Amino acid sequence: MNLKIDLELKTRFPELNSITICIDGLKIKKSDRKLEDFKKIVMNQIRNDYTLESVKNHPTFRAYRKFFWTIGIDPTKIRPAAEALTRRILAGKNLPCINTLVDAYNLASLKTKIALATFDTDKLDGKLLIKFAKEGEQIVGIGMDKPFVMKGGEIVISDEKKLIAVYPYRDADNTKVTEKTENVSIIVCGVPNISKETLVTASEVTIDYITRFCK
């Protein structure tokens, strides 16, 4: 499934890139012992490599935070996804156990420091587009009780019928991955000052982790 970047958005952010991954024929479970063991390895590596003080200076996290400020999001209140996961680990907490697909791509995001937006392909309608939101458009994010109403100008992802994400930090509840999901579409979410090569590496890690634990 291809993802198009709207011309107006690309004109304002010419260095904005993303990669779309589609993986079919998945078998998603609530949990997996080998995946839980692998979580421990990745979390221990994070705790050995970073501190809460040093993590804020990582160039990838700095690129996301700068982008958040540019688009009017306070990254001290809504942290970039990979940084939030990293800080969770450094604070002594474990990663949540959602299902094997979500847990695997969370590990990939944690490992690569790149945000990933993931959708059940069979719940999508047509082509995907990254664009500026229009005032009044709505999305119910995962875990939200009521719709988030756009003021206009937010960066969002839509299919041909609805919004499916606020880029790059909030996915819609009605396209989320569950244990019944068989096919997924994943957007590797870049921002300015993150190279295409970094996104390619993140794509490879994501495919590796998901196929290792969900195929």
C-alpha atoms as a printed R data frame, in Angstrom:
    type eleno elety resid chain resno       x       y      z
1   ATOM     1    CA   MET     A     1   0.000   0.000  0.000
2   ATOM     2    CA   ASN     A     2   1.481   3.313 -1.087
3   ATOM     3    CA   LEU     A     3   1.466   6.462  1.031
4   ATOM     4    CA   LYS     A     4   1.319   9.858 -0.647
5   ATOM     5    CA   ILE     A     5   2.463  13.106  0.950
6   ATOM     6    CA   ASP     A     6   0.206  16.040  0.104
7   ATOM     7    CA   LEU     A     7   1.912  18.738 -1.984
8   ATOM     8    CA   GLU     A     8   1.181  21.520  0.513
9   ATOM     9    CA   LEU     A     9   2.765  19.472  3.316
10  ATOM    10    CA   LYS     A    10   5.746  18.452  1.190
11  ATOM    11    CA   THR     A    11   6.323  22.071  0.203
12  ATOM    12    CA   ARG     A    12   6.513  23.151  3.841
13  ATOM    13    CA   PHE     A    13   8.569  20.131  4.937
14  ATOM    14    CA   PRO     A    14  10.582  18.995  1.883
15  ATOM    15    CA   GLU     A    15  12.725  16.685  4.047
16  ATOM    16    CA   LEU     A    16   9.696  14.818  5.408
17  ATOM    17    CA   ASN     A    17   9.968  11.163  4.394
18  ATOM    18    CA   SER     A    18   8.253   7.934  5.353
19  ATOM    19    CA   ILE     A    19   8.299   4.285  4.337
20  ATOM    20    CA   THR     A    20   5.294   1.984  4.145
21  ATOM    21    CA   ILE     A    21   5.575  -1.713  5.010
22  ATOM    22    CA   CYS     A    22   2.840  -4.268  4.346
23  ATOM    23    CA   ILE     A    23   3.053  -7.705  5.960
24  ATOM    24    CA   ASP     A    24   0.377 -10.320  5.303
25  ATOM    25    CA   GLY     A    25  -0.470 -13.711  6.730
26  ATOM    26    CA   LEU     A    26   0.289 -12.925 10.363
27  ATOM    27    CA   LYS     A    27  -0.650 -14.997 13.377
28  ATOM    28    CA   ILE     A    28  -0.978 -12.682 16.381
29  ATOM    29    CA   LYS     A    29  -1.228 -14.012 19.916
30  ATOM    30    CA   LYS     A    30  -1.751 -12.426 23.295
31  ATOM    31    CA   SER     A    31   1.807 -13.234 24.346
32  ATOM    32    CA   ASP     A    32   4.798 -15.386 23.491
33  ATOM    33    CA   ARG     A    33   7.503 -16.648 25.837
34  ATOM    34    CA   LYS     A    34  10.351 -16.103 23.377
35  ATOM    35    CA   LEU     A    35   9.144 -12.552 22.762
36  ATOM    36    CA   GLU     A    36   9.043 -11.865 26.510
37  ATOM    37    CA   ASP     A    37  12.621 -13.133 26.806
38  ATOM    38    CA   PHE     A    38  13.670 -10.912 23.906
39  ATOM    39    CA   LYS     A    39  12.013  -7.912 25.582
40  ATOM    40    CA   LYS     A    40  14.310  -8.397 28.573
41  ATOM    41    CA   ILE     A    41  17.380  -8.391 26.339
42  ATOM    42    CA   VAL     A    42  16.375  -5.167 24.575
43  ATOM    43    CA   MET     A    43  15.376  -3.434 27.832
44  ATOM    44    CA   ASN     A    44  18.673  -4.359 29.487
45  ATOM    45    CA   GLN     A    45  20.557  -2.973 26.502
46  ATOM    46    CA   ILE     A    46  18.661   0.321 26.755
47  ATOM    47    CA   ARG     A    47  19.429   0.579 30.477
48  ATOM    48    CA   ASN     A    48  23.108  -0.077 29.786
49  ATOM    49    CA   ASP     A    49  23.370   2.413 26.920
50  ATOM    50    CA   TYR     A    50  21.414   5.407 28.235
51  ATOM    51    CA   THR     A    51  20.411   7.424 31.248
52  ATOM    52    CA   LEU     A    52  17.460   9.774 31.627
53  ATOM    53    CA   GLU     A    53  19.963  12.614 31.316
54  ATOM    54    CA   SER     A    54  21.753  11.362 28.203
55  ATOM    55    CA   VAL     A    55  18.704  10.177 26.268
56  ATOM    56    CA   LYS     A    56  17.469  13.725 25.640
57  ATOM    57    CA   ASN     A    57  20.596  14.455 23.607
58  ATOM    58    CA   HIS     A    58  20.220  11.614 21.131
59  ATOM    59    CA   PRO     A    59  20.009  13.222 17.657
60  ATOM    60    CA   THR     A    60  16.985  11.184 16.553
61  ATOM    61    CA   PHE     A    61  14.962  12.160 19.615
62  ATOM    62    CA   ARG     A    62  16.067  15.761 19.185
63  ATOM    63    CA   ALA     A    63  14.831  15.701 15.565
64  ATOM    64    CA   TYR     A    64  11.390  14.482 16.640
65  ATOM    65    CA   ARG     A    65  11.149  17.034 19.454
66  ATOM    66    CA   LYS     A    66  12.128  19.858 17.110
67  ATOM    67    CA   PHE     A    67   9.481  18.740 14.629
68  ATOM    68    CA   PHE     A    68   6.871  18.566 17.393
69  ATOM    69    CA   TRP     A    69   7.614  22.156 18.434
70  ATOM    70    CA   THR     A    70   7.376  23.239 14.781
71  ATOM    71    CA   ILE     A    71   3.891  21.772 14.380
72  ATOM    72    CA   GLY     A    72   2.629  23.122 17.700
73  ATOM    73    CA   ILE     A    73   2.992  20.053 19.935
74  ATOM    74    CA   ASP     A    74   4.797  20.348 23.277
75  ATOM    75    CA   PRO     A    75   7.131  17.291 23.347
76  ATOM    76    CA   THR     A    76   7.520  17.565 27.112
77  ATOM    77    CA   LYS     A    77   3.802  16.778 27.416
78  ATOM    78    CA   ILE     A    78   3.319  14.495 24.409
79  ATOM    79    CA   ARG     A    79   6.625  12.737 23.937
80  ATOM    80    CA   PRO     A    80   7.704  11.159 20.657
81  ATOM    81    CA   ALA     A    81   6.739   7.494 20.831
82  ATOM    82    CA   ALA     A    82  10.203   5.929 20.839
83  ATOM    83    CA   GLU     A    83  11.490   8.425 23.394
84  ATOM    84    CA   ALA     A    84   8.485   7.725 25.629
85  ATOM    85    CA   LEU     A    85   9.225   3.985 25.479
86  ATOM    86    CA   THR     A    86  12.906   4.602 26.221
87  ATOM    87    CA   ARG     A    87  12.127   6.822 29.200
88  ATOM    88    CA   ARG     A    88   9.692   4.206 30.479
89  ATOM    89    CA   ILE     A    89  12.478   1.614 30.490
90  ATOM    90    CA   LEU     A    90  15.002   3.968 32.095
91  ATOM    91    CA   ALA     A    91  12.470   4.754 34.824
92  ATOM    92    CA   GLY     A    92  12.529   1.089 35.797
93  ATOM    93    CA   LYS     A    93   9.242   0.052 34.197
94  ATOM    94    CA   ASN     A    94   8.660  -2.834 31.809
95  ATOM    95    CA   LEU     A    95   7.157  -2.637 28.359
96  ATOM    96    CA   PRO     A    96   3.394  -3.240 28.233
97  ATOM    97    CA   CYS     A    97   2.101  -6.571 26.968
98  ATOM    98    CA   ILE     A    98  -0.615  -5.859 24.362
99  ATOM    99    CA   ASN     A    99  -0.231  -8.630 21.800
100 ATOM   100    CA   THR     A   100   2.707 -10.110 19.914
101 ATOM   101    CA   LEU     A   101   2.404  -7.719 16.966
102 ATOM   102    CA   VAL     A   102   2.168  -4.527 19.011
103 ATOM   103    CA   ASP     A   103   4.882  -5.728 21.386
104 ATOM   104    CA   ALA     A   104   7.180  -6.586 18.463
105 ATOM   105    CA   TYR     A   105   6.828  -3.217 16.752
106 ATOM   106    CA   ASN     A   106   7.236  -1.432 20.089
107 ATOM   107    CA   LEU     A   107  10.556  -3.241 20.425
108 ATOM   108    CA   ALA     A   108  11.502  -2.205 16.895
109 ATOM   109    CA   SER     A   109  10.651   1.416 17.706
110 ATOM   110    CA   LEU     A   110  12.608   1.186 20.947
111 ATOM   111    CA   LYS     A   111  15.602  -0.341 19.164
112 ATOM   112    CA   THR     A   112  15.682   2.090 16.215
113 ATOM   113    CA   LYS     A   113  14.237   5.198 17.970
114 ATOM   114    CA   ILE     A   114  11.864   5.696 15.034
115 ATOM   115    CA   ALA     A   115   8.102   6.189 15.383
116 ATOM   116    CA   LEU     A   116   5.910   3.539 13.772
117 ATOM   117    CA   ALA     A   117   2.223   3.892 12.892
118 ATOM   118    CA   THR     A   118   0.569   0.506 12.486
119 ATOM   119    CA   PHE     A   119  -2.852  -0.396 11.083
120 ATOM   120    CA   ASP     A   120  -4.956  -3.449 10.340
121 ATOM   121    CA   THR     A   121  -4.842  -3.392  6.537
122 ATOM   122    CA   ASP     A   122  -8.307  -4.902  6.218
123 ATOM   123    CA   LYS     A   123  -9.786  -1.943  8.115
124 ATOM   124    CA   LEU     A   124  -8.336   0.605  5.675
125 ATOM   125    CA   ASP     A   125 -10.215   2.061  2.713
126 ATOM   126    CA   GLY     A   126  -8.184   2.874 -0.361
127 ATOM   127    CA   LYS     A   127  -5.014   4.918 -0.653
128 ATOM   128    CA   LEU     A   128  -3.266   6.631  2.255
129 ATOM   129    CA   LEU     A   129  -2.369  10.316  2.404
130 ATOM   130    CA   ILE     A   130  -0.356  12.460  4.823
131 ATOM   131    CA   LYS     A   131  -1.798  15.968  4.856
132 ATOM   132    CA   PHE     A   132  -2.676  18.990  6.943
133 ATOM   133    CA   ALA     A   133  -5.940  18.430  8.830
134 ATOM   134    CA   LYS     A   134  -9.008  20.528  8.145
135 ATOM   135    CA   GLU     A   135 -10.787  22.246 11.024
136 ATOM   136    CA   GLY     A   136 -13.436  19.952 12.497
137 ATOM   137    CA   GLU     A   137 -12.002  16.644 11.287
138 ATOM   138    CA   GLN     A   138 -12.059  14.050 14.046
139 ATOM   139    CA   ILE     A   139 -10.244  10.940 15.181
140 ATOM   140    CA   VAL     A   140 -10.754   8.616 18.126
141 ATOM   141    CA   GLY     A   141  -7.260   7.556 19.128
142 ATOM   142    CA   ILE     A   142  -6.413   4.246 20.758
143 ATOM   143    CA   GLY     A   143  -7.511   4.392 24.379
144 ATOM   144    CA   MET     A   144  -9.460   7.632 23.952
145 ATOM   145    CA   ASP     A   145 -13.031   7.945 25.267
146 ATOM   146    CA   LYS     A   146 -14.096  10.709 22.890
147 ATOM   147    CA   PRO     A   147 -13.004  12.093 19.521
148 ATOM   148    CA   PHE     A   148 -10.051  14.423 19.175
149 ATOM   149    CA   VAL     A   149 -11.300  17.345 17.061
150 ATOM   150    CA   MET     A   150  -8.794  19.021 14.772
151 ATOM   151    CA   LYS     A   151  -8.259  22.753 15.000
152 ATOM   152    CA   GLY     A   152  -6.865  22.679 11.482
153 ATOM   153    CA   GLY     A   153  -3.224  22.465 10.443
154 ATOM   154    CA   GLU     A   154  -2.304  19.317 12.366
155 ATOM   155    CA   ILE     A   155  -0.483  16.690 10.336
156 ATOM   156    CA   VAL     A   156  -2.655  13.614  9.870
157 ATOM   157    CA   ILE     A   157  -2.841  10.393  7.902
158 ATOM   158    CA   SER     A   158  -6.078   9.484  6.160
159 ATOM   159    CA   ASP     A   159  -7.378   6.773  3.928
160 ATOM   160    CA   GLU     A   160 -10.063   7.620  1.369
161 ATOM   161    CA   LYS     A   161 -12.848   7.746  3.995
162 ATOM   162    CA   LYS     A   162 -11.414   8.711  7.387
163 ATOM   163    CA   LEU     A   163  -8.480   9.863  9.477
164 ATOM   164    CA   ILE     A   164  -6.380   6.976 10.754
165 ATOM   165    CA   ALA     A   165  -3.599   8.782 12.643
166 ATOM   166    CA   VAL     A   166  -2.234  12.080 13.889
167 ATOM   167    CA   TYR     A   167   1.335  12.074 12.561
168 ATOM   168    CA   PRO     A   168   3.538  10.786 14.091
169 ATOM   169    CA   TYR     A   169   2.165   9.953 17.541
170 ATOM   170    CA   ARG     A   170  -1.512   8.895 17.712
171 ATOM   171    CA   ASP     A   171  -3.193   6.027 15.800
172 ATOM   172    CA   ALA     A   172  -6.946   5.579 15.415
173 ATOM   173    CA   ASP     A   173  -8.810   3.043 17.500
174 ATOM   174    CA   ASN     A   174 -10.925   1.755 14.607
175 ATOM   175    CA   THR     A   175  -7.905   0.583 12.584
176 ATOM   176    CA   LYS     A   176  -5.813  -0.776 15.454
177 ATOM   177    CA   VAL     A   177  -4.197  -4.208 15.433
178 ATOM   178    CA   THR     A   178  -5.817  -6.984 17.473
179 ATOM   179    CA   GLU     A   179  -5.308 -10.733 17.851
180 ATOM   180    CA   LYS     A   180  -7.756 -11.180 14.948
181 ATOM   181    CA   THR     A   181  -5.593  -9.100 12.596
182 ATOM   182    CA   GLU     A   182  -3.931 -11.025  9.778
183 ATOM   183    CA   ASN     A   183  -2.516  -8.256  7.586
184 ATOM   184    CA   VAL     A   184  -0.812  -5.038  8.695
185 ATOM   185    CA   SER     A   185   0.317  -1.788  7.120
186 ATOM   186    CA   ILE     A   186   3.096   0.016  8.960
187 ATOM   187    CA   ILE     A   187   4.300   3.546  8.328
188 ATOM   188    CA   VAL     A   188   7.872   4.252  9.344
189 ATOM   189    CA   CYS     A   189   7.451   7.881 10.353
190 ATOM   190    CA   GLY     A   190  10.303  10.171  9.468
191 ATOM   191    CA   VAL     A   191  10.733  13.852 10.253
192 ATOM   192    CA   PRO     A   192  13.210  16.455  8.960
193 ATOM   193    CA   ASN     A   193  16.831  15.747  9.967
194 ATOM   194    CA   ILE     A   194  16.301  11.980  9.979
195 ATOM   195    CA   SER     A   195  17.838  10.385  6.895
196 ATOM   196    CA   LYS     A   196  16.082   8.022  4.517
197 ATOM   197    CA   GLU     A   197  18.801   5.481  5.287
198 ATOM   198    CA   THR     A   198  17.803   5.549  8.960
199 ATOM   199    CA   LEU     A   199  14.193   4.873  7.974
200 ATOM   200    CA   VAL     A   200  15.276   1.971  5.764
201 ATOM   201    CA   THR     A   201  17.187   0.430  8.675
202 ATOM   202    CA   ALA     A   202  14.154   0.887 10.928
203 ATOM   203    CA   SER     A   203  12.012  -0.834  8.282
204 ATOM   204    CA   GLU     A   204  14.357  -3.803  8.186
205 ATOM   205    CA   VAL     A   205  14.393  -4.155 11.974
206 ATOM   206    CA   THR     A   206  10.600  -3.884 12.113
207 ATOM   207    CA   ILE     A   207  10.106  -6.578  9.476
208 ATOM   208    CA   ASP     A   208  12.611  -8.814 11.271
209 ATOM   209    CA   TYR     A   209  10.928  -8.529 14.661
210 ATOM   210    CA   ILE     A   210   7.377  -8.934 13.368
211 ATOM   211    CA   THR     A   211   8.105 -11.913 11.149
212 ATOM   212    CA   ARG     A   212  10.149 -13.503 13.929
213 ATOM   213    CA   PHE     A   213   7.301 -13.458 16.420
214 ATOM   214    CA   CYS     A   214   4.107 -13.216 14.353
215 ATOM   215    CA   LYS     A   215   4.574 -15.383 11.265
